[in-house]
Amino acid sequence: MSKIYFIDVTNRDGVQTARLGLSKLEKTMLNLYLNEMGIFQSEFGFPTTRHESAYLQANLELARMGVLRHLRLCGWIRATVKDVELAFELVPDIKHLSLSIPTSDQMIYGKFAGLKSRDDILASMVDAVDAARAHGAESICVNAEDASRTDVDFLVRFAAEGKRHGVDRFRYCDTLGYENPFTIYETAKVLAENVGMPLEMHCHGDLGMAEANSLAGARGTIDGGQDVYINTTVNGIGERAGNADMVAVLLAVTKSKGFADKYQLGRSIDLTMSWRIARFASYAFGVPIPVNQPGVGANAFAHASGIHADGVLKDPQNYELYHYDELGRGEPELVETGSEICSGEYGGIAGFKHIMGKMEVIFADAEEAKPLLELVRYANVEAQKPLVEDELLFITRYPQIAKKLLTLKPLE
């Protein structure tokens, strides 16, 4: 039986969301949480974007150190030789790449103003794949942008040509959320059967079906005989109406009627990390978690109706499909209502030592604390908000990595 794997794209697709963004430290924290959770891969950024270079290199170093020991780190670039060359120039140690190019007639003619044909698209993809392999890429996924509005025969041709040149996976991008569960099942099954290569399902929520489409596409791929890699983002953060929400899709895969009995995860996922990563992403992006968000919303386990309250008090399974502690919920949250010391870009030694002391991090003297305080100040400048405990602990444990994350070198 083929398996289901998860690829999180928050640090690529999520940060492209209009009016939103993350600091390099915040992106790194998400990778740490994803690693701890057991997610297969993070599409961790853009290796052709110069301001990402230090961050990408720092995270690759964390992987070499064994800190990111489970999580594969993959960069996203356009499927052109020029992008491949620049990616390896800026991030020489990158080993995993997603190469993306439009495949629908709408985008081929609409984006390239009639200057490219389908054959040009195939040639660009193949040349980029060959260049990436020549530079030592260990795995390559080719992304068909706007696949859901692309002729299926051309998609089969596109994916098959990629496979012939050594591509590992084909990403089916429902770029505009155009699919529904019935059509994406059939298309995914056709692609899996005719190409014979693992597929990725990349779904957006423009019609409110990103999670359902991800599940249906995964089923179609496995029924077609191939492994499937579902693309998600934390809290569904993504362009326009967002991407498939990671926790919601994980719950659907593991809890929905009859699905987990037949379709299995390829690696163990620690669902108890759900609450922690969802809260951090909400804080980092500055976007509240909707009260009705599956699993992590404020109302996910709240009951007001008398009938429901009575039923839950007798047996939670009467009105709860899964238990809150499966998602890492249940601990009380403590909120300061008196004097509070926050980390900040203008903070001093006394306040910093007080904050770290509450986390049982003790400095021998002020001189030992000063360089770490300086890093914390810079991290606050970039984030423009107080750092959370995990960020402060990360800086004290890996100060040299933190320094790289905070380093930006604008072109002169």
PyMOL commands that set and color helices and strands:
alter all, ss='L'
color gray80, all
select helices_A, chain A and resi 14-16+24-37+50-65+81-90+105-111+118-134+147-149+152-164+181-195+210-223+234-236+246-255+259-262+271-285+306-314+316-318+324-327+349-358+366-383+389-397+399-405
alter helices_A, ss='H'
color red, helices_A
select strands_A, chain A and resi 3-8+41-45+72-78+96-102+139-145+169-174+199-203+228-232+264-265
alter strands_A, ss='S'
color yellow, strands_A
deselect
rebuild
show_as cartoon
